[in-house]
Amino acid sequence: MDVVVVGGGPAGRALARACAARGLGTVLVDPNPGRLWRATYAAWVDELPADAPVAVSTSRARAVTTAEHVIGRGYAVLDNERLRWLPDGVRVVAGRVVARTERRVVLADGRVLTGRVVDASGAVGGRAAQTAVGVVVPAAVAAPFVGADEALIMDWRRPAAATTGDPTFLYAIPVSADEVLLEETSLARRPGLPLRELRLRLHARLAGHGIPVPADEERVRITLDGRARDGAFGAAAGWIHPATGYSVAAALRRAPVVADAIVEGRAVRRSGVERTVRALRLRGLEALLALPPDEVPEFFDIFFRLSGSLQRDYLGGHDDALDDLRGTVRAMLRLFGSASWVMRARLAFPVQSAKSAGTPG
């Protein structure tokens, strides 16, 4: 085999497809290749490649902070079946990797696979996490929360049933033509906010509108500050945006680029610029984690008053590392300059007095 991709999530499968499309003999190692994906993967439309497997999209989004903001960007939910799809040219091996080098992996059952090894097995390490609990309801039932052709990115209004001071928000997005995901979300906390608190708050929001709680729920836990590894791809390479939890759009965009590098025999390593961008974003995460809970909605009010281009700069989407660096610095400086002196002090000198915060994705 030419390539051994370790990990069968959205990132690993995107890379395996791209490698096979270039004629590379490709193996995908997945500990449970038949497992159904219950997670909902979404992204801003303008961050996705043209061939992304979009299931449903909206033309606009909305956020509720200390005020209401309409965001003129399309938002998309991806089709999990098409994300999972692999061409016949990819050989899928069910197994767990227990040892690896750049050219060899050893599975728990003793099998050995050789080829250019790319780790796409997900994030490791780190304690800051995004957690969420969600349910899918008919679109008509979700009407009190989200309108037609829109995505509610965040609503910071606090449920009366909350038992802790941790800030959370409601996230509401269409997942099909007639269904909507309603999700109570804590996008950044160290450690992640327990699901029982999120479930309590979500159920309170539903009860406030007389909506019965569906039996099935979606549970989310995404590590935000995991260790980035060289020679890796997707979350394993540190591509999870520390302030949003998003990484799938980046993996879909970059899979062809990384596959080309493999064909040409080039190393797949992070540049110094990419390391700097990640360090800046991790610094932003620490500042958010340190904000007092009642100041988090104010922070996002400032964020959503930035221009659309600055919002995009901070949330990511640049394929060129230098553009990413310039955009991140521009957005951080403008946000800092727009904040009050008190908030500037908190952002510049974060003290972990609060456990949680969040950032739109």
TORSESE-893462 format. One record per residue (C-alpha): residue in three letters; residue number from 0; x, y, z. Coordinates in steps of 0.05 Angstrom, whole numbers. Layout:
N
+-----+-----+--------+--------+--------+
:  aa :   i :   east :  north :     up :
+-----+-----+--------+--------+--------+
: ALA : NUM :      X :      Y :      Z :
...
+-----+-----+--------+--------+--------+
END
This chain:
361
+-----+-----+--------+--------+--------+
:  aa :   i :   east :  north :     up :
+-----+-----+--------+--------+--------+
: MET :   0 :      0 :      0 :      0 :
: ASP :   1 :     22 :     71 :    -13 :
: VAL :   2 :    -17 :    105 :     44 :
: VAL :   3 :    -44 :     81 :    111 :
: VAL :   4 :    -95 :    129 :    140 :
: VAL :   5 :   -107 :    117 :    214 :
: GLY :   6 :   -177 :    139 :    234 :
: GLY :   7 :   -244 :    132 :    200 :
: GLY :   8 :   -278 :    197 :    218 :
: PRO :   9 :   -296 :    253 :    170 :
: ALA :  10 :   -223 :    276 :    164 :
: GLY :  11 :   -193 :    207 :    153 :
: ARG :  12 :   -245 :    188 :    102 :
: ALA :  13 :   -237 :    254 :     64 :
: LEU :  14 :   -162 :    242 :     59 :
: ALA :  15 :   -171 :    169 :     39 :
: ARG :  16 :   -218 :    190 :    -17 :
: ALA :  17 :   -169 :    243 :    -41 :
: CYS :  18 :   -110 :    194 :    -40 :
: ALA :  19 :   -149 :    141 :    -79 :
: ALA :  20 :   -170 :    193 :   -130 :
: ARG :  21 :    -96 :    205 :   -144 :
: GLY :  22 :    -84 :    131 :   -157 :
: LEU :  23 :    -51 :    116 :    -90 :
: GLY :  24 :    -61 :     48 :    -59 :
: THR :  25 :    -98 :     69 :      4 :
: VAL :  26 :   -115 :     33 :     68 :
: LEU :  27 :   -162 :     63 :    120 :
: VAL :  28 :   -156 :     35 :    191 :
: ASP :  29 :   -220 :     44 :    231 :
: PRO :  30 :   -232 :      9 :    298 :
: ASN :  31 :   -307 :      5 :    283 :
: PRO :  32 :   -320 :     19 :    209 :
: GLY :  33 :   -394 :     -1 :    213 :
: ARG :  34 :   -411 :     48 :    269 :
: LEU :  35 :   -465 :     98 :    251 :
: TRP :  36 :   -448 :    171 :    259 :
: ARG :  37 :   -497 :    205 :    306 :
: ALA :  38 :   -461 :    272 :    307 :
: THR :  39 :   -485 :    331 :    266 :
: TYR :  40 :   -430 :    364 :    225 :
: ALA :  41 :   -441 :    435 :    202 :
: ALA :  42 :   -402 :    493 :    174 :
: TRP :  43 :   -407 :    562 :    143 :
: VAL :  44 :   -422 :    552 :     69 :
: ASP :  45 :   -365 :    597 :     47 :
: GLU :  46 :   -315 :    553 :     84 :
: LEU :  47 :   -334 :    490 :     47 :
: PRO :  48 :   -305 :    464 :    -19 :
: ALA :  49 :   -352 :    464 :    -78 :
: ASP :  50 :   -361 :    388 :    -75 :
: ALA :  51 :   -377 :    385 :     -1 :
: PRO :  52 :   -435 :    336 :     14 :
: VAL :  53 :   -486 :    387 :     38 :
: ALA :  54 :   -552 :    359 :     64 :
: VAL :  55 :   -587 :    425 :     77 :
: SER :  56 :   -566 :    498 :     80 :
: THR :  57 :   -594 :    566 :    100 :
: SER :  58 :   -580 :    633 :     69 :
: ARG :  59 :   -570 :    670 :    135 :
: ALA :  60 :   -556 :    660 :    209 :
: ARG :  61 :   -575 :    696 :    273 :
: ALA :  62 :   -544 :    705 :    341 :
: VAL :  63 :   -574 :    732 :    406 :
: THR :  64 :   -523 :    762 :    454 :
: THR :  65 :   -542 :    825 :    493 :
: ALA :  66 :   -576 :    844 :    427 :
: GLU :  67 :   -598 :    807 :    365 :
: HIS :  68 :   -552 :    801 :    304 :
: VAL :  69 :   -568 :    778 :    234 :
: ILE :  70 :   -508 :    746 :    199 :
: GLY :  71 :   -508 :    748 :    124 :
: ARG :  72 :   -472 :    681 :    114 :
: GLY :  73 :   -500 :    615 :     92 :
: TYR :  74 :   -497 :    557 :    140 :
: ALA :  75 :   -496 :    484 :    120 :
: VAL :  76 :   -507 :    416 :    152 :
: LEU :  77 :   -468 :    359 :    119 :
: ASP :  78 :   -495 :    292 :     96 :
: ASN :  79 :   -464 :    238 :    140 :
: GLU :  80 :   -475 :    182 :     90 :
: ARG :  81 :   -437 :    219 :     37 :
: LEU :  82 :   -383 :    240 :     87 :
: ARG :  83 :   -374 :    166 :    104 :
: TRP :  84 :   -372 :    142 :     32 :
: LEU :  85 :   -308 :    111 :      6 :
: PRO :  86 :   -292 :     90 :    -66 :
: ASP :  87 :   -274 :     18 :    -83 :
: GLY :  88 :   -201 :     39 :    -86 :
: VAL :  89 :   -198 :     47 :    -10 :
: ARG :  90 :   -187 :    -17 :     30 :
: VAL :  91 :   -219 :    -12 :     99 :
: VAL :  92 :   -186 :    -50 :    155 :
: ALA :  93 :   -223 :    -59 :    221 :
: GLY :  94 :   -172 :    -54 :    277 :
: ARG :  95 :   -140 :    -14 :    332 :
: VAL :  96 :    -70 :     14 :    322 :
: VAL :  97 :    -23 :      1 :    381 :
: ALA :  98 :     42 :     24 :    350 :
: ARG :  99 :     62 :     66 :    290 :
: THR : 100 :    121 :     97 :    254 :
: GLU : 101 :    122 :    140 :    192 :
: ARG : 102 :    120 :     77 :    148 :
: ARG : 103 :     88 :     23 :    190 :
: VAL : 104 :     29 :     10 :    237 :
: VAL : 105 :     18 :    -50 :    283 :
: LEU : 106 :    -54 :    -69 :    301 :
: ALA : 107 :    -77 :    -98 :    367 :
: ASP : 108 :    -86 :   -167 :    335 :
: GLY : 109 :    -14 :   -168 :    311 :
: ARG : 110 :    -26 :   -149 :    238 :
: VAL : 111 :     25 :   -102 :    207 :
: LEU : 112 :      8 :    -51 :    152 :
: THR : 113 :     61 :    -13 :    114 :
: GLY : 114 :     59 :     51 :     73 :
: ARG : 115 :     61 :    126 :     85 :
: VAL : 116 :     25 :    132 :    152 :
: VAL : 117 :    -21 :    192 :    165 :
: ASP : 118 :    -53 :    198 :    233 :
: ALA : 119 :   -126 :    221 :    229 :
: SER : 120 :   -148 :    189 :    294 :
: GLY : 121 :   -172 :    252 :    328 :
: ALA : 122 :   -150 :    298 :    383 :
: VAL : 123 :   -111 :    273 :    444 :
: GLY : 124 :    -95 :    308 :    509 :
: GLY : 125 :   -123 :    374 :    531 :
: ARG : 126 :   -177 :    388 :    583 :
: ALA : 127 :   -217 :    446 :    553 :
: ALA : 128 :   -278 :    419 :    517 :
: GLN : 129 :   -341 :    437 :    480 :
: THR : 130 :   -400 :    397 :    506 :
: ALA : 131 :   -473 :    396 :    483 :
: VAL : 132 :   -538 :    359 :    488 :
: GLY : 133 :   -588 :    363 :    431 :
: VAL : 134 :   -653 :    335 :    404 :
: VAL : 135 :   -685 :    335 :    335 :
: VAL : 136 :   -756 :    361 :    329 :
: PRO : 137 :   -803 :    377 :    271 :
: ALA : 138 :   -789 :    445 :    240 :
: ALA : 139 :   -859 :    470 :    258 :
: VAL : 140 :   -846 :    453 :    331 :
: ALA : 141 :   -779 :    491 :    330 :
: ALA : 142 :   -812 :    555 :    303 :
: PRO : 143 :   -808 :    592 :    370 :
: PHE : 144 :   -732 :    586 :    367 :
: VAL : 145 :   -712 :    590 :    293 :
: GLY : 146 :   -746 :    614 :    230 :
: ALA : 147 :   -747 :    587 :    160 :
: ASP : 148 :   -682 :    591 :    120 :
: GLU : 149 :   -640 :    611 :    180 :
: ALA : 150 :   -593 :    580 :    230 :
: LEU : 151 :   -592 :    603 :    303 :
: ILE : 152 :   -518 :    602 :    318 :
: MET : 153 :   -527 :    621 :    390 :
: ASP : 154 :   -578 :    648 :    438 :
: TRP : 155 :   -545 :    667 :    504 :
: ARG : 156 :   -610 :    680 :    542 :
: ARG : 157 :   -604 :    640 :    605 :
: PRO : 158 :   -655 :    585 :    621 :
: ALA : 159 :   -688 :    594 :    689 :
: ALA : 160 :   -672 :    522 :    706 :
: ALA : 161 :   -596 :    532 :    705 :
: THR : 162 :   -564 :    507 :    769 :
: THR : 163 :   -493 :    534 :    757 :
: GLY : 164 :   -465 :    600 :    734 :
: ASP : 165 :   -435 :    570 :    671 :
: PRO : 166 :   -457 :    607 :    608 :
: THR : 167 :   -490 :    563 :    554 :
: PHE : 168 :   -531 :    579 :    493 :
: LEU : 169 :   -583 :    548 :    448 :
: TYR : 170 :   -560 :    527 :    379 :
: ALA : 171 :   -616 :    512 :    329 :
: ILE : 172 :   -604 :    489 :    258 :
: PRO : 173 :   -645 :    453 :    204 :
: VAL : 174 :   -619 :    383 :    193 :
: SER : 175 :   -668 :    365 :    137 :
: ALA : 176 :   -725 :    398 :     99 :
: ASP : 177 :   -773 :    387 :    157 :
: GLU : 178 :   -730 :    376 :    220 :
: VAL : 179 :   -689 :    420 :    266 :
: LEU : 180 :   -634 :    405 :    316 :
: LEU : 181 :   -642 :    442 :    382 :
: GLU : 182 :   -578 :    438 :    423 :
: GLU : 183 :   -557 :    467 :    490 :
: THR : 184 :   -483 :    482 :    482 :
: SER : 185 :   -423 :    499 :    525 :
: LEU : 186 :   -369 :    513 :    474 :
: ALA : 187 :   -310 :    522 :    521 :
: ARG : 188 :   -300 :    499 :    592 :
: ARG : 189 :   -243 :    466 :    629 :
: PRO : 190 :   -264 :    412 :    643 :
: GLY : 191 :   -325 :    406 :    598 :
: LEU : 192 :   -393 :    424 :    628 :
: PRO : 193 :   -428 :    359 :    650 :
: LEU : 194 :   -483 :    336 :    603 :
: ARG : 195 :   -534 :    332 :    659 :
: GLU : 196 :   -533 :    408 :    667 :
: LEU : 197 :   -539 :    418 :    592 :
: ARG : 198 :   -597 :    368 :    589 :
: LEU : 199 :   -632 :    404 :    646 :
: ARG : 200 :   -627 :    471 :    610 :
: LEU : 201 :   -649 :    444 :    543 :
: HIS : 202 :   -710 :    410 :    574 :
: ALA : 203 :   -728 :    475 :    609 :
: ARG : 204 :   -725 :    513 :    543 :
: LEU : 205 :   -770 :    461 :    510 :
: ALA : 206 :   -819 :    460 :    568 :
: GLY : 207 :   -825 :    536 :    564 :
: HIS : 208 :   -858 :    526 :    496 :
: GLY : 209 :   -897 :    463 :    513 :
: ILE : 210 :   -851 :    419 :    471 :
: PRO : 211 :   -846 :    346 :    494 :
: VAL : 212 :   -775 :    319 :    500 :
: PRO : 213 :   -758 :    268 :    445 :
: ALA : 214 :   -730 :    201 :    469 :
: ASP : 215 :   -666 :    205 :    427 :
: GLU : 216 :   -613 :    257 :    441 :
: GLU : 217 :   -547 :    277 :    410 :
: ARG : 218 :   -487 :    284 :    457 :
: VAL : 219 :   -425 :    324 :    439 :
: ARG : 220 :   -356 :    328 :    470 :
: ILE : 221 :   -300 :    360 :    430 :
: THR : 222 :   -230 :    372 :    458 :
: LEU : 223 :   -209 :    444 :    442 :
: ASP : 224 :   -137 :    445 :    466 :
: GLY : 225 :   -111 :    377 :    446 :
: ARG : 226 :    -39 :    365 :    427 :
: ALA : 227 :    -24 :    378 :    353 :
: ARG : 228 :     18 :    324 :    320 :
: ASP : 229 :     63 :    331 :    259 :
: GLY : 230 :     49 :    283 :    202 :
: ALA : 231 :    -24 :    282 :    222 :
: PHE : 232 :    -89 :    306 :    191 :
: GLY : 233 :   -153 :    337 :    217 :
: ALA : 234 :   -163 :    342 :    292 :
: ALA : 235 :   -100 :    301 :    304 :
: ALA : 236 :    -60 :    357 :    271 :
: GLY : 237 :    -92 :    410 :    315 :
: TRP : 238 :   -142 :    434 :    264 :
: ILE : 239 :   -199 :    440 :    314 :
: HIS : 240 :   -210 :    515 :    321 :
: PRO : 241 :   -199 :    526 :    396 :
: ALA : 242 :   -254 :    577 :    400 :
: THR : 243 :   -307 :    540 :    359 :
: GLY : 244 :   -295 :    466 :    359 :
: TYR : 245 :   -299 :    463 :    283 :
: SER : 246 :   -250 :    424 :    239 :
: VAL : 247 :   -289 :    385 :    187 :
: ALA : 248 :   -293 :    441 :    135 :
: ALA : 249 :   -217 :    450 :    140 :
: ALA : 250 :   -207 :    376 :    130 :
: LEU : 251 :   -251 :    374 :     68 :
: ARG : 252 :   -214 :    434 :     38 :
: ARG : 253 :   -145 :    409 :     54 :
: ALA : 254 :   -152 :    335 :     37 :
: PRO : 255 :   -133 :    346 :    -37 :
: VAL : 256 :    -73 :    389 :    -18 :
: VAL : 257 :    -46 :    337 :     31 :
: ALA : 258 :    -59 :    281 :    -19 :
: ASP : 259 :    -18 :    319 :    -71 :
: ALA : 260 :     39 :    327 :    -21 :
: ILE : 261 :     38 :    251 :     -9 :
: VAL : 262 :     40 :    237 :    -84 :
: GLU : 263 :    100 :    284 :    -90 :
: GLY : 264 :    135 :    253 :    -29 :
: ARG : 265 :    134 :    318 :     10 :
: ALA : 266 :    130 :    319 :     86 :
: VAL : 267 :     63 :    336 :    118 :
: ARG : 268 :     85 :    382 :    175 :
: ARG : 269 :     59 :    446 :    205 :
: SER : 270 :     96 :    509 :    186 :
: GLY : 271 :    120 :    561 :    236 :
: VAL : 272 :     64 :    607 :    213 :
: GLU : 273 :     12 :    552 :    226 :
: ARG : 274 :     40 :    542 :    296 :
: THR : 275 :     35 :    616 :    309 :
: VAL : 276 :    -38 :    619 :    287 :
: ARG : 277 :    -55 :    561 :    332 :
: ALA : 278 :    -18 :    594 :    391 :
: LEU : 279 :    -57 :    658 :    380 :
: ARG : 280 :   -123 :    621 :    378 :
: LEU : 281 :   -105 :    582 :    441 :
: ARG : 282 :    -89 :    648 :    474 :
: GLY : 283 :   -158 :    673 :    454 :
: LEU : 284 :   -188 :    610 :    484 :
: GLU : 285 :   -154 :    623 :    551 :
: ALA : 286 :   -180 :    694 :    551 :
: LEU : 287 :   -251 :    670 :    539 :
: LEU : 288 :   -245 :    617 :    593 :
: ALA : 289 :   -226 :    672 :    642 :
: LEU : 290 :   -285 :    718 :    629 :
: PRO : 291 :   -337 :    722 :    685 :
: PRO : 292 :   -400 :    685 :    660 :
: ASP : 293 :   -443 :    748 :    658 :
: GLU : 294 :   -392 :    782 :    612 :
: VAL : 295 :   -392 :    727 :    559 :
: PRO : 296 :   -455 :    752 :    522 :
: GLU : 297 :   -425 :    822 :    521 :
: PHE : 298 :   -361 :    794 :    489 :
: PHE : 299 :   -402 :    763 :    434 :
: ASP : 300 :   -441 :    826 :    424 :
: ILE : 301 :   -375 :    860 :    409 :
: PHE : 302 :   -354 :    803 :    363 :
: PHE : 303 :   -418 :    805 :    322 :
: ARG : 304 :   -411 :    880 :    313 :
: LEU : 305 :   -346 :    869 :    276 :
: SER : 306 :   -350 :    869 :    200 :
: GLY : 307 :   -368 :    804 :    166 :
: SER : 308 :   -297 :    798 :    138 :
: LEU : 309 :   -266 :    805 :    207 :
: GLN : 310 :   -314 :    753 :    235 :
: ARG : 311 :   -292 :    705 :    180 :
: ASP : 312 :   -219 :    722 :    193 :
: TYR : 313 :   -224 :    700 :    265 :
: LEU : 314 :   -268 :    639 :    255 :
: GLY : 315 :   -220 :    612 :    202 :
: GLY : 316 :   -229 :    590 :    130 :
: HIS : 317 :   -163 :    614 :     99 :
: ASP : 318 :   -124 :    560 :     64 :
: ASP : 319 :    -61 :    602 :     60 :
: ALA : 320 :    -26 :    603 :    128 :
: LEU : 321 :     -2 :    675 :    121 :
: ASP : 322 :    -73 :    698 :    105 :
: ASP : 323 :    -97 :    660 :    166 :
: LEU : 324 :    -45 :    695 :    209 :
: ARG : 325 :    -60 :    765 :    182 :
: GLY : 326 :   -134 :    754 :    189 :
: THR : 327 :   -130 :    727 :    260 :
: VAL : 328 :    -87 :    785 :    283 :
: ARG : 329 :   -133 :    836 :    249 :
: ALA : 330 :   -195 :    808 :    281 :
: MET : 331 :   -164 :    802 :    350 :
: LEU : 332 :   -138 :    873 :    349 :
: ARG : 333 :   -204 :    902 :    326 :
: LEU : 334 :   -244 :    863 :    378 :
: PHE : 335 :   -196 :    884 :    433 :
: GLY : 336 :   -200 :    957 :    411 :
: SER : 337 :   -276 :    954 :    411 :
: ALA : 338 :   -281 :    927 :    482 :
: SER : 339 :   -288 :    967 :    546 :
: TRP : 340 :   -226 :    981 :    587 :
: VAL : 341 :   -249 :    930 :    639 :
: MET : 342 :   -258 :    876 :    587 :
: ARG : 343 :   -192 :    894 :    554 :
: ALA : 344 :   -157 :    882 :    620 :
: ARG : 345 :   -191 :    815 :    627 :
: LEU : 346 :   -172 :    794 :    556 :
: ALA : 347 :   -100 :    818 :    562 :
: PHE : 348 :    -88 :    787 :    630 :
: PRO : 349 :   -133 :    727 :    636 :
: VAL : 350 :   -142 :    696 :    705 :
: GLN : 351 :   -180 :    631 :    707 :
: SER : 352 :   -234 :    656 :    753 :
: ALA : 353 :   -289 :    627 :    709 :
: LYS : 354 :   -294 :    557 :    681 :
: SER : 355 :   -331 :    568 :    618 :
: ALA : 356 :   -343 :    611 :    558 :
: GLY : 357 :   -356 :    599 :    484 :
: THR : 358 :   -346 :    625 :    415 :
: PRO : 359 :   -390 :    620 :    354 :
: GLY : 360 :   -370 :    570 :    301 :
+-----+-----+--------+--------+--------+
END
